[in-house]
Amino acid sequence: MTVGIAAALHDLEQAFARYPRRLVLERCPHCGPPVRVGEADLFWLSLKLGNTIGTAGDAKALLPLLFERLVTTEELDPDIILGKLANLSWRSWSPAEQNAVDRFLDQTWRVLLSEFPSRTGAFHDAASFLRP
């Protein structure tokens, strides 16, 4: 992980610190019982987060973790994670939250452009970053 991405992740943590990470998230009553975050597969949780599991606040609370895993592992799908931003109307968030997301995206983009072949976690190349 580059210094720029690490700093951007730190900024995300700071910007979203006011949203507590709950250990158990409610679930749509038709979909099953509440979900223990620590026991859930993060990919599966990312699919449902903010829709049938948890609230928009829960999605914001977990966003720094999801972004970190997006650039350090291949366990998450960039289309799903970045798609959450649009679904949550992120351009209506506070300026600090928007700036933190912008900085993370900018730093990730810069890393993808800085080397060839590029690869940063789940982003296999610059084109995969642009897809969503």
N, C-alpha and C positions, 0 to 999 in steps of 0.2 A: 504494500500500500504506500502510495506517495505521501509526502508531507502535506501537499495541497488537499488530497482527499481526506487524510486524517484530520486536518484542521476543519474541513467542511463538515465532517461527521461530528466533530466536537460542537460546531455551531448549531447543527441540527439538534443535538442533545439539549443544548441550552435553550433553543427556541421552543422546543416542545416539552420542556421539563414541567410545565404547568399541567400537563395531562398525565395523570398517574397511570402507571402500568398495573392494571388489575391482574390478579392471579387467576381469576375465574371470570369468563365472559358469558353473558347471557346468549341464548341461542333462540332462534325462531321456535316457538312451542311445537310446531309441526315437524321440526327437523331433529329434535332430540333434546337431551339434557344440556345444561351448561357445559362449557368447555374449559378445561384447565390448560392455560396457555403453556406452561412448562412441559406438559405431556403431549401437546399437539404437534404434529408434523408441521413445520413452518410453511412449507409449500401449500399444503391443504388449508391451513389457516389463512394464508394470503389470498386464496381463492374466495373465501367466504367473509373475510373481515370487512366490516362496514355494511354488509348486505344481510346475510342471515345469522351472522355472529357479531356481537359487539355493536358499538356505536361509532359515529364519526370521531368522537373523542378517543375511543380505543384505537382506531386506525391511526390517529395522529400520535398517540402514545407509542405505538409500535413502529412508526415510520423510520426513526433513526436506526433501529435494529434491522428492519427490512432493507434499508439502503446499505447498511454495512455489509450484510450478507450478500447483497446483490453484487458488490464489488470485490468480495473476498472469497466467495464460494460459487458453485454452479447449482446450488439447490433451489434457487428461485428463478422464476421466469420474468425477464425484464418487461415484457408486454403486460403482464398482470400487475406488477408493482407500479410501473409508471402509469398504467391505465387507472390505477386507484386515484392518482392525482386529479385526473379529469372527472372521475365519478364523484369526488369529494369537493369539486369546485374550488380548487386550491388557489385560484387567483382572487378569491373573495376572502382569503385568510388575512391575518394581520400582516403588516409589512415585514416584521421580523421573521415570521414563518415563511413568507414568500421568498425573502432574501436568502434564508438558509437553504431552502430547496434549490433556488437558482444557483447558489454557490456550489452546492454538491453536484448538480447537473453540469455546470461549467467545468468544474475540476475533473469530473469523469470524462467529459468530452475531450479536454486537453490531453489527458493521459492516453486516450484512445488514438488521438491524432499524432502523438509524439513518437510512436514506434510502429514498425511494420515487421512482421504481422502483429497487429495489436490484439491484446486480450486482457481484459480486466474482469475477473470474476465471471459472472454470467453473460457479460458482453463479449461476444466472440470477435467482434470487429466494430469499426465505426458505423457500418451500415445497421448493425443490430441495435445500436443506440438510437438511430433515427427512425426506426420502424414504427413505434407507437405514435 
